[in-house]
Amino acid sequence: QVQLVESGGGLVQPGGSLRLSCAASGSIFSIGAMGWYRQAPGKERELVATITTSGTTNYADSVKGRFTVSRVNANYTVNLQMNNLKSEDTAVYFCYAEIRKSVIKKRSNYWGQGTQVTVSS
């Protein structure tokens, strides 16, 4: 089994900061891209940021310059530093990882359970 466990969500005032972390564990042979998506009430899940094994990043236009994604390959973690948060950042944030469970299996996308981020005064 593979698990992705997120932490770090919560309530923050506009202009504040939060740091999300996600750790993958279980039967893992290798991990490709990792990243974060979010889903606000009544909206579809959208990409926030991704990072490849070599460190190449991609961000949604709405978070560029405010959010920073990073990873530690040695312990299968991905982080999201969120600064200058806005009310429109309020959503459930999900981490994901492209995981290969063995040398004979293809990579599949795995998801965390989600962590709530609420930006409100």
N, C-alpha and C positions, 0 to 999 in steps of 0.2 A: 504493500500500500504506500501511497504517497500523500503527504499532507503539506498544505501551505497554511501557516498560522500568522495572522496579522496582529499588530499591536500599535498603539499610539494615537488612536482616534480620540475625539472628545469635543468639548465646547470651547470655542475661542472667540474673542472679540475681533471685529474687523481691524485689519492691519496687524494682527498677531501672527504667530508662527506655530506650526506643529510639525512633528517628525513621525512618519509612519515607517514601520519595519515589517518585514515579512521573511519568515524562515521556512525553507523547504526541508522536509525530512522523509525518511522511509527508503524504499527500494529505488535508488537513483543511480544510474550509470553515468549520465551526463546531463547538463542543463544548457540549453541554448539561450534565447532571448528571455528576459524577465521584464516585468513592468507593472504598471498600474492602470486600471480603468476606474471609472466612477459612474454612478447612476443616481440621478436626482429624482424625486417623486414625480411620477407622470412622464418621465423622459426615458429615452433609450440609453443603454450603457454606452459610454464614450471613452475613447482612448485619452489617457492623461500623459503618460510618458513611458517610453521603453528604452532598454539598454541591452546591447549585445554582449557577448562574452569578451569582446575586445574593447568594450567601453564606448562604442558609438551610441549616441543618444538621439531620441526623437521626442518632440514635445507637441502637444496641442497648442495652437496659436494662443489660446486663452490663458495659458499658464507660463508661456515663455518669459524668462526673466524673473519669474517669481518662484518657480518650483525647480528642484534639482533632484534627479534620480541618480542613484549610485548602487553599486553591488560589491559584495565580497564573494568571489568565486569559491574560496576555500571552504566556506561554511554555508554556501547556498542561500545567501541572504540578499534581499534587495530593499533599498530604503528610498523614501521620498521626503525630502525636506521642503516644506511649504512655507513660504514667507509672504508677507503682505496679503494675507488671506482676505477674500471678499465674500459677501453673502452668497454670491452665485457659485462659490466653491462648495457650498453645502451639498452633501451627497453621501452615499455609501461608497467607500473606496475598496476596490478589490485588487489584490495582487494576482499575477499570473506568472506561469513559467512554462517554457517548452521543455519537457522532461522526457528523457529516454531511459527506460527502466532496465534495459539490458542491451547487449551488443547486437542481438538479433531483432530487437523491437524498434519501431519507428518512434520519432518524437510525437508526443501528444501534449495538448494544452491542459494544464491543471490550474485550478482556481482556489483562492482562499475563500473564507466564509464571509468576508466583508467587515469593514469597520466604519462606524458612523463618524463623519466630520460635520460639525455644525458651527457655522460662523454667524454669530449674532451678538448684538449689544444688549 
